[in-house]
């Protein structure tokens, strides 16, 4: 019963996110707004326990969620043989670019923040 209530919470928060995104004309998709609402709602134990129950159920059956993707790949196998090498190159390059940008941003942020000094024994942690 908890899993069903958790699934209801997920649907309600996704629907609320979709409604907010459309009503406020937000530049984000409704499910993303719903995830932000879920993040806030997880502070309450009633929501957290029920969503945890449905999350365990969904994770136990995660492999079933990949079946439609596999069927789609098999259906369009001709396109994959025609454009597969190009798609592979684009996927690898875009992954590398994403990793490089992330590393550069992290390096810039680490330079900006001052390094933390460990507290000396006996000074009470004062800077």
KAJO-V144420 format. One record per residue. RES is the residue in one letter. SS is DSSP state (hx for helix, st for strand, lp for the rest). PSI is psi in radians with two decimals (999 if undefined). Layout:
BEGIN
RES/SS/PSI  RES/SS/PSI
END
This chain:
BEGIN
X/lp/-0.62  X/hx/-0.67  X/hx/-0.69  X/hx/-0.70  X/hx/-0.65  X/hx/-0.70  X/hx/-0.67  X/hx/-0.73  X/hx/-0.77  X/hx/-0.76  X/hx/-0.69  X/hx/-0.77  X/hx/-0.62  X/hx/-0.71  X/hx/-0.70  X/hx/-0.70  X/hx/-0.73  X/hx/-0.74  X/hx/-0.76  X/hx/-0.71  X/hx/-0.67  X/hx/-0.74  X/hx/-0.71  X/lp/0.01  X/lp/0.85  X/lp/2.63  X/lp/0.17  X/lp/2.60  X/lp/2.67  X/hx/-0.76  X/hx/-0.53  X/hx/-0.74  X/hx/-0.67  X/hx/-0.65  X/hx/-0.64  X/hx/-0.70  X/hx/-0.69  X/hx/-0.70  X/hx/-0.74  X/hx/-0.64  X/hx/-0.37  X/lp/-0.08  X/lp/-0.43  X/lp/2.24  X/hx/-0.57  X/hx/-0.73  X/hx/-0.78  X/hx/-0.78  X/hx/-0.74  X/hx/-0.70  X/hx/-0.59  X/hx/-0.67  X/hx/-0.77  X/hx/-0.55  X/hx/-0.71  X/hx/-0.73  X/hx/-0.80  X/hx/-0.69  X/hx/-0.57  X/hx/-0.48  X/lp/0.47  X/hx/-0.61  X/hx/-0.49  X/hx/-0.46  X/hx/-0.28  X/hx/-0.15  X/hx/-0.82  X/hx/-0.61  X/hx/-0.77  X/hx/-0.70  X/hx/-0.69  X/hx/-0.70  X/hx/-0.76  X/hx/-0.61  X/hx/-0.68  X/lp/0.64  X/hx/-0.55  X/hx/-0.75  X/hx/-0.63  X/hx/-0.68  X/hx/-0.56  X/hx/-0.77  X/hx/0.14  X/hx/-0.78  X/hx/-0.76  X/hx/-0.75  X/hx/-0.71  X/hx/-0.75  X/hx/-0.77  X/hx/-0.71  X/hx/-0.78  X/hx/-0.81  X/hx/-0.76  X/hx/-0.58  X/hx/-0.79  X/hx/-0.71  X/hx/-0.75  X/hx/-0.73  X/hx/-0.72  X/hx/-0.76  X/hx/-0.74  X/hx/-0.76  X/hx/-0.72  X/hx/-0.71  X/hx/-0.74  X/hx/-0.74  X/hx/-0.76  X/hx/-0.70  X/hx/-0.61  X/hx/-0.58  X/hx/-0.59  X/hx/-0.68  X/lp/2.41  X/lp/2.56  X/lp/2.56  X/lp/2.38  X/lp/2.34  X/lp/2.48  X/lp/2.33  X/lp/2.58  X/lp/2.13  X/lp/-0.19  X/lp/0.01  X/lp/0.22  X/lp/0.16  X/lp/2.51  X/lp/999
END
